[in-house]
């Protein structure tokens, strides 16, 4: 049952990815910081930095959260199947694109009951409740990307 729900949710994310979102200012400093960080980690996800930023901005998430989750969960796309860069649904969920995967997980982290209206740290504790060090590990990695507000982008509506 839960697998079918996740599968339907993944299909709905295709629609979300197609919706227009705010356009980032030409020189969004977060983009370069994220690309540099992902390149340093030798992650092919560096080419998806814009999708990470768009999803984070659309759903009100810390801009560093999604790429760091992907790095922790799948080695930054080194160990993924079916464009599922987060191992969502125990890696069984299939996505048509990496962007679809990014937007679905962002939407769930913003709106699903276990995560809604929680701090980033509390979202991480709910994301992986079995590992006591998980939230601290991801938060430490997020700190390596850059400060949360120092490079905030200007989004044009």
C-alpha angles and dihedrals in degrees: 000000000000090000090055090049091051090047092052090046090052090052091051090052089065087067092048092053090054093054116099116251135186116301114237118235112261094256106041103169091203090067094062093041091053094045092048091049094049092045089051088053089049090238121156086212089086087091088061096055091114092053090051091051094045092050093046092050094045094052100034096247129147103272092230097052103081100049091045091051089050091051093050096043102041107008090260095300095317090112107030137125129200095007088293099142093173100046086242114186090017088302093297097108114099121213128193091223143004089249090057090052092049094049095045094052091045091052092049093048089052101041114018117103098247092055108025116121093001130127118254090257092051091047088055092049089053092044092059109012094165096064111066092195096047098095093046091048094052093042090052090051090049089056089057091058092057143276118312098237105018093084101030113157129234108237119203115212 
